[in-house]
């Protein structure tokens, strides 16, 4: 019954192994998912999706495989038994009256259960709107359209009204995890997690289970061993372009900065405008009075720092190529000179560009900086950020 679902998952790019698929089947047989489509949806998502980037693909595969259930007439489900027997039994328990349930328990027959459902449908002779029993529209009946029932069967309705039906996958809450779309703070955190170098520092407060087992076996009594908590030891230098054309990208850069501050405990940030020159700053309100010499930054931080530059690289070519080309001050040395010093000081470096990659060939300065960075310029999308983390890793 579920093999077409497996085929749909793989067509939509969700990597599902045979082991995970067998775990899903075993869970269904054990009743882990309950007896609702909603329960099956959530259990299947937990069992089969290993990476948040694939949640939207899973939703599409699920809708492709099961969305038609909302449009199958109930009589067809009863007569053809297109749904598992247990699902129909649970549905009947929600629909039938106490007297009908008592009569069915006395007979102990699945056929009697299905006959009761057919009888309910046969009693209705005309159009019905509102109420809680008949097939129709509005109301709270579990059968019909445009009504309200948290676990109803929607028949003949082209769109959701209350978003409470069992077709929860149509909502696709995680569509932003597709790796071709712009970023949100949560998406960025998912991508930044790929840049990790674990180390253990500080007080020994975490239980070391393997060491505890070994010590207990050696000493003959329970000997609890602890160790320092494992932390992300990656060090990051973040350079952020501000002002001018970057005003169009304030939101996404804000989100990147917020996510990076939360993810990396060893992070230093500096601001620049258009291109890096002899001075950087950490407070834009004091950028003319409290600048940090770029040479100090190059000498203060070690080569083990990961260098990330964020900017649209959109400027006059003179700002990169010639001394005095900066648009706000006289720069004794060209921007290219300083960028090459930066890439030489920090071998692990990357430039993140919020401009869509398809537009890069139309801006000469983007091509110039891309050449200086030896094609280590990536778009500020989830896919681009993931590729950047692989380069830095």
N, C-alpha and C positions, 0 to 999 in steps of 0.2 A: 504493500500500500504506500510506503514512504519512499520507495526507490526513486520515483520522479522528483521528489524533493531533494534528494542527494544530488541528482543530475543538475537540478536548477542551481543549487548552491555552488557547484563547481563551475557552471557556466557563468555565474555572476562573480567569480573570482574569490569565493570564500574557501580557503584551504581546509578541507575536512579530511582527516585521516580515517582509516578503517577502524582504528581503536576507538576514536571518539564517536564514530557512528554506532559501533556495538554498545558503547556506554549509553548512548541515547536510547537504543532499543531496550536495553536492560532496565533503564530507568522507567520507561513506559510500561514495561511488563510488571514492574514493582509498584506501579501506581504513583510514582513521584510527581507526575505532572497533573494529578487530579483528573477530572473528567470534563474539562472545558477546553475550548480552543485557546483561550487566553493562557491557561495553565501550560498547555503544550507549547505555545509560543515562547513563554519565558523560560521554560525548562530547556527547550531546544537551543535557545540563544546562549544560555549559560554553558550547555554541554558542547556546543560546536564552534563558538566564536572565541578565538584566542587573542585577538587584537582589536582594540576599539575602532581602528580604521575600517574594519570590515562590518561594523554594525549596520551601516546603511545598505551595504550589499546583501547582508542577511535579510533585512526587511524586504528588499525587492524580490529576493528569491522566495521568501515566505509568501508574499502577496501573489507572486506568479503561480505558486503551487496550490494555495488554499483559498484565495480570495473568492473563488466561485462558490464556496460553501454557503455564502450569504444569499445566493440567488437560486439555490436548488429548492424547489417546492418541498414542503415537509412531507407530503404524501410520497414523493419519490424516495426520500430518505427512509421512510417506514417500509414501503413496499419492496424496494431494492436492497435495503439494508446497506446503503453506501457508507454509513458511518459505523464505527465499532459498536458492538452490542452494548458495552458498558456506558458509552456516551449517551446512547438513546435511553438507557434505563435511568441514568441520572437526570436527563432532561425530563423524562416522564414524571419523576418524583417531584420536580419543581412545578409541573403544570397541573397534575391531576388533583382532585379533591381528596380529602381524608377518606370519604366513603369509597371512592374508586380505588384508592391505594389499599384499603382494607380488603376489598373484594379480590384484588389481584394477589395479595399476599396469601389469601386462602387457596387460590388456584396454583400458585407457585410456577406459573407458566410465562415464558418470555412472549409467546404468541398472544396470550391474554393481555399482556402489557401493551403490545403493539396494537391490538384490536381496540383497546381503550383510547389510544391516541386517534385511531381512524374514526372512532365513534364521535369523538369531540369535533372533528372536522365535518363529519356528516350532519351534525346537528345544525350547523350554521346554514341558513337558507338565503341570506341577503347580505348586501354590503353592510359593513360595520365600521364605525368610526368612534374611537374613544372606548373606555371601559378596560377591563382587565382579563377577559376570557377569550373572546373570539379573535379570529384572524381578521385584521383590518388595518386602519391607519390611526395614528395618535394613540392616546390611552397608554396603559401599562401592560398590555398583553405581551407574552413572550413571543408571539407570532405576529408579523406584520411589518408595517413601514411607518417611519416618521413618529413613532411613539417613544416611550421611555421605559426601558427595562434594562437593568444593568447587565443581564446575561441573556438577552433575547436573541431570536433568530430573525434577521432582517430579510424580508422578502419583497422584491420589486422596488427597491429604493436605490437611487443612483448615487447618493452621497450620504455621509454621516451627518446627523443632526446634533446629537448630544455628545458624540465621541465617547460613548460608554459601551458600545456593542463589543462583541468578542473579536471583531476585526481590528485589534489594536495596532496591527502592523501597518495599516494604511497611514497612520499618523507620522511614522518615520521620524521620531524625535531626534535621531542621531545623524541626520543627513549631512551636517557640517563636517563629519569625519571623513568624507570623501577627500582623497588626497589632491584634488584639483581645485578646491575652493579656497577662498580667503580664510585666514585664521581667526580663531577666537582664543581667549586666554586658556581655556581648558584644552583645546586642540594643541596649542603651543606646548603646554606642560607635557602632554603625551609624547610629542616629538623630542623635547629636550631630555626626557628620561633616558633616551638612547645614549646620551653622552654621560657615561658614569665610569668612575674608577674607584672601586670600593676600598676603604681602609678602616682600620679599627683604632680609635684613639679615645682617651679619656678613661673614666672609671669603669671597672668591670661589673656591669649591672645586668648583662644579658645572660640567660641560661645557656651554657654550652652543653647541649645534650650528648653529643658523641664523647666529649671528654668526661662527662659525668658517668656515662655507662662504663667507660674504660676504668676510671678511678674506682667505681663501685665494685667492679669485677676484681680489681687488684687488691683492694683492702678488705673486702668481705662485708662492708656496710655501705649504706647510701652516702656517697661523698659528692656533694653538689659542687660543680665547677661553673664558674662564670667567666665572662669575657667582655671587653668593651663593645659597645654597639657599633655596628657597621654603618659608616657614613660615606656619602659621596665626596671624594677628595678632589674632584676636578676643580681647577682654578681657571677663571674666565676673566678676560679683559673685554669689556663691551664699549665700543665707540659708536656714538649716535649722532647722525646728522640732524640738525635742527634748523628751522626757519626756511623761508623762501618756498621752493617747490615742495619741500617736505611737509608743509602745512596740509597738503592733501592726504597725507598718510598718518596723521596724528593718532587716529584710533588704533590702527593695527600696531604701530610702534609702541604705544602705551601698553597694549596687551602683551606684546613681546617682553617689554621691560618688566612688567608685573610678574609674568610667568617665570622669567629668568631669575628675578630676585627671590622668588619662592623656591625655585629648584636648586640653585647653586649657592651654597653657604660661603664660598670663597669667590666673590665676584667684585670687581672694581669697574666703575663706569666713568666715561668722559664724553663730553660733547664737542662737536666741531661743526663748522658750517661749510657745506659743499665739499671741501677737500681738507685733508689733514695738513697743517703747516707747523710752524714752530711753537704754537701754543694751543693748549686744550683747557677745558674748564669743567667743573662739576656742578656749578650753579649758574643757570642762564641769566639770572638777574645781576650777576657780578662778573660777567664774562669778559669785561674790559679791564676790571681792576684786580681780579684774583685768578689769573691764568696760571696753569702749571706748564712749565717748559716741556715740550714733547721729548727732549733728550732725557729729562728726569724720569719720565714714564718708561722709556726704552731701557734705562739703566736700573731702575728700581725693581722691576718685575722680571722674574726669571724666564728662561726659554720654555719652562714647563707650562706656562700659561697658554690657554687657548684664546686666540684673538678673533673677535667677531666684530666686523664693521657693518653698520646698518645705515644705508643711505640710497637715494635714488640715482646717484652718480650722474645727475642731469645738470650740466653747467657749461659754461664756455670752455672750449678746449684750451684756451690760454691759461685758465685757472689750474690746469694740470701740467701744462708743458713748459711754461716760461716763468722766470722770476718776475715778481711784480704783477702777476696775472690775477691775483685774488681780488674779488670785487669789493672788499670792505677795508683792506689795509694793504700796505706794501710788504710783500713777502720776499725776503732776500734770496730764498731758494725755492725752486719749483715744487709744486705739489707732488709730482712724480718722484722727486728725490726723497721726500718724506715718506711716501707710500712704500718705496723700495726699502728704506731703512726699517720701516715697521714690519714688512714681510720677512726681512732678514733677521730681525730680532726675535720674532715669534714664528717658528716654522709651521706650527699648526694654526692656520689662519683661513678665514673665509669672509666673503662680502655677501650680505643679504640685501636684495633689492626689492622694494615693494612695487616697483613698476612691473606690469605683466611682461613675461619673457618675450611674448610675440612682438612687443614694441621696442625691444632693445636695439635691433638693427637700424632704427630710425634716429638714434641719438649717438653722435660721434663720441661724446665723452664716456658713454657707457662702454663702448668698444675699447676705448683707451684704457680704462680702469680694469676691464675684464682681461686685457692683455697683460697689464702689470701684475694682476693676481693669478696669472697663468690658468685662466678659465675656472677659478675657484669662486665665481660669482653665481649665486643661486637665487631664484625667485622666492619671495616671502609668501609661499604657500606651504601647506602641510607636506607635500611631496618635496619641495625645495628645501625645507627645513630638515626633513629626514635625511636627504642627501648630504646636506651640510654637516649634520651630526656624524655621519659616516666618515666624512673627510677628516673631521677634527678628532674622531675616535682613534 
